[in-house]
């Protein structure tokens, strides 16, 4: 039963992350607009990180992640907390986003995003790490 549940979760994740890029971009922009207008969810000095938030909104990231609560993947604020004192956290997380990964937040793996440009992922990760609990 447990294996079936894990398989269903992985297939659902693959379907969610593999949907049409047009619908992802539209949905992501709506999410980014909603997130960016909510001042309580913005980190202090977020103007410098606005590009990262926009890139997150234009990608499929919000399919699996939310700012302050766990979804399929961890909340971005939990990621920021976990990596706040980790040297080279940005470099590490950039590679995890591009190459994918598993085992750090449970059994559901993060889908790789090889089509994303490293510079864009760096902006996105910098935004995520700027969030405070």
Order of alpha helices (4+ residues) and beta strands (2+ residues): alpha-alpha-alpha-alpha-alpha-alpha-alpha
